[in-house]
Amino acid sequence: MTTAGPVYWDPYDPALAVDPYPIYRRLREEKPLYYNEKHDFYAVSRFADCERGLPDTKTFSSARGGILELIKSGLEIPPGTLIFEDPPIHDIHRRLLVRVFTPRRISALEPKVREYCRQVLDPLVGEQRFDLIQAVGAEMPMRVIGMLMGIPEGDQAELRDMFDDRLRTEDGGQMDLSEGAILSGEIFGDYVDWRKEHPSDDLMTELLTAEFTDENGVTRTLTRDEVLSYVTVVASAGNETTGRLIGWIGSTLADHPDARRELAADRSLIPNAIEEILRLQPPGPFIARYVTEDVTFHDTTVPAGSAVVFIVAAANRDEERYPEPDRLDIRRRISQQLTFGLGAHYCLGAALARLEGRVALDEILTRFPDWDVDWDGAKLAQTSSVRGWETLPLVIG
């Protein structure tokens, strides 16, 4: 680890994203409260600071967005975008989604997810190499969201590409926030309108019909715009990050063949291995918040009106929390990690992401117990909110 010069971290710098962990270590050790003058934001990187701040929705607000450029833009967030709301209105909207996004509904998807994996992986048996992202990572998450919501299979790939385009940035760039592009749910408008006239056993129908008591004490169903917001939140969050998880499974286990062989021999280790990979390589490496009142970290005041970034990818490797934090240990006992957030905004789709990762790894190991990566052909995707592989060519052993 180099200590030459002051530590510098910029979430928009693609060069720093290639291997950010040495910089994260320096932030934890040298600048646990970091200020970036160029982009005017603060950042914390220690587990204890993230654990303290993320659940504190009063001080660290989501109402202006959970992505740095959203907060800095001052863009008005559409009502009903629950990931960008604070209690009590957030709690009302979240309770409704919890009612329809049930463990039973998620677990019922497992046979369909497994069958999908079989369909895409079986034709690859006998191949000497294939791109894991193209084969599984880019396709499966939106297919699963489509199953959940009742979106026709023929339309799912187009929706996936639209969400990918919203998040993609140029080198050193930021998201396109023009006309609220990232927040618009209108791409689902035709599906919502059709499903209203043709109800079915899916999440979209339940969102259209579920009654709840709103913040004004009125018992009602969601408006069309509110349904669009809910559907957009579920689809966008579930598509991009879960696809990146599939890639990190492939690359991490290529780097750790002994662990991969253990998993191939004992599939009961897979759920904990997924948890460890999520800790080691979180697809969403940081979470941003707006500071509503002066707050102190490490004897320094962060003034009200600031943006603060909680670097969960750094916190997940905090030596104060995990022994040998940079080492993959598929048997590690993980009582708490921050990949899915903490507190009121803990990711509602965490169980679905874990299911997809677990099933995908199980089916991959069944057909391909040994693989390496053609690193010259691998490419990291460039976005300012998620980190993962755009291409990951596997070489089959």
Rosetta blueprint (number, residue, H / E / L):
1 M L
2 T L
3 T L
4 A L
5 G L
6 P L
7 V L
8 Y L
9 W L
10 D L
11 P L
12 Y L
13 D L
14 P H
15 A H
16 L H
17 A H
18 V L
19 D L
20 P L
21 Y H
22 P H
23 I H
24 Y H
25 R H
26 R H
27 L H
28 R H
29 E H
30 E H
31 K L
32 P L
33 L E
34 Y E
35 Y E
36 N E
37 E L
38 K L
39 H L
40 D L
41 F E
42 Y E
43 A E
44 V E
45 S L
46 R L
47 F H
48 A H
49 D H
50 C H
51 E H
52 R H
53 G H
54 L L
55 P L
56 D L
57 T L
58 K L
59 T L
60 F E
61 S E
62 S L
63 A L
64 R L
65 G L
66 G L
67 I L
68 L H
69 E H
70 L H
71 I H
72 K H
73 S H
74 G L
75 L L
76 E L
77 I L
78 P L
79 P L
80 G L
81 T L
82 L H
83 I H
84 F H
85 E L
86 D L
87 P L
88 P L
89 I H
90 H H
91 D H
92 I H
93 H H
94 R H
95 R H
96 L H
97 L H
98 V H
99 R H
100 V H
101 F L
102 T L
103 P H
104 R H
105 R H
106 I H
107 S H
108 A L
109 L L
110 E H
111 P H
112 K H
113 V H
114 R H
115 E H
116 Y H
117 C H
118 R H
119 Q H
120 V H
121 L H
122 D H
123 P H
124 L H
125 V L
126 G L
127 E L
128 Q L
129 R E
130 F E
131 D E
132 L H
133 I H
134 Q H
135 A H
136 V H
137 G H
138 A L
139 E L
140 M H
141 P H
142 M H
143 R H
144 V H
145 I H
146 G H
147 M H
148 L H
149 M H
150 G L
151 I L
152 P L
153 E H
154 G H
155 D H
156 Q H
157 A H
158 E H
159 L H
160 R H
161 D H
162 M H
163 F H
164 D H
165 D H
166 R H
167 L H
168 R E
169 T L
170 E L
171 D L
172 G L
173 G L
174 Q L
175 M L
176 D L
177 L L
178 S H
179 E H
180 G H
181 A L
182 I L
183 L L
184 S L
185 G L
186 E H
187 I H
188 F H
189 G H
190 D H
191 Y H
192 V H
193 D H
194 W H
195 R H
196 K H
197 E H
198 H L
199 P L
200 S L
201 D L
202 D L
203 L H
204 M H
205 T H
206 E H
207 L H
208 L H
209 T H
210 A L
211 E L
212 F E
213 T E
214 D L
215 E L
216 N L
217 G L
218 V L
219 T E
220 R E
221 T L
222 L L
223 T L
224 R H
225 D H
226 E H
227 V H
228 L H
229 S H
230 Y H
231 V H
232 T H
233 V H
234 V H
235 A H
236 S H
237 A H
238 G H
239 N H
240 E H
241 T H
242 T H
243 G H
244 R H
245 L H
246 I H
247 G H
248 W H
249 I H
250 G H
251 S H
252 T H
253 L H
254 A H
255 D H
256 H L
257 P H
258 D H
259 A H
260 R H
261 R H
262 E H
263 L H
264 A H
265 A H
266 D L
267 R H
268 S H
269 L H
270 I H
271 P H
272 N H
273 A H
274 I H
275 E H
276 E H
277 I H
278 L H
279 R H
280 L H
281 Q L
282 P L
283 P L
284 G L
285 P L
286 F L
287 I E
288 A E
289 R E
290 Y E
291 V E
292 T L
293 E L
294 D L
295 V E
296 T E
297 F E
298 H L
299 D L
300 T E
301 T E
302 V E
303 P L
304 A L
305 G L
306 S L
307 A E
308 V E
309 V E
310 F E
311 I L
312 V H
313 A H
314 A H
315 A H
316 N L
317 R L
318 D L
319 E L
320 E L
321 R L
322 Y L
323 P L
324 E L
325 P L
326 D L
327 R L
328 L L
329 D L
330 I L
331 R L
332 R L
333 R L
334 I L
335 S L
336 Q L
337 Q L
338 L L
339 T L
340 F L
341 G L
342 L L
343 G H
344 A H
345 H H
346 Y L
347 C L
348 L L
349 G L
350 A H
351 A H
352 L H
353 A H
354 R H
355 L H
356 E H
357 G H
358 R H
359 V H
360 A H
361 L H
362 D H
363 E H
364 I H
365 L H
366 T H
367 R H
368 F L
369 P L
370 D L
371 W E
372 D E
373 V E
374 D L
375 W H
376 D H
377 G H
378 A L
379 K E
380 L E
381 A L
382 Q L
383 T E
384 S L
385 S L
386 V L
387 R L
388 G L
389 W E
390 E E
391 T E
392 L L
393 P E
394 L E
395 V E
396 I E
397 G L
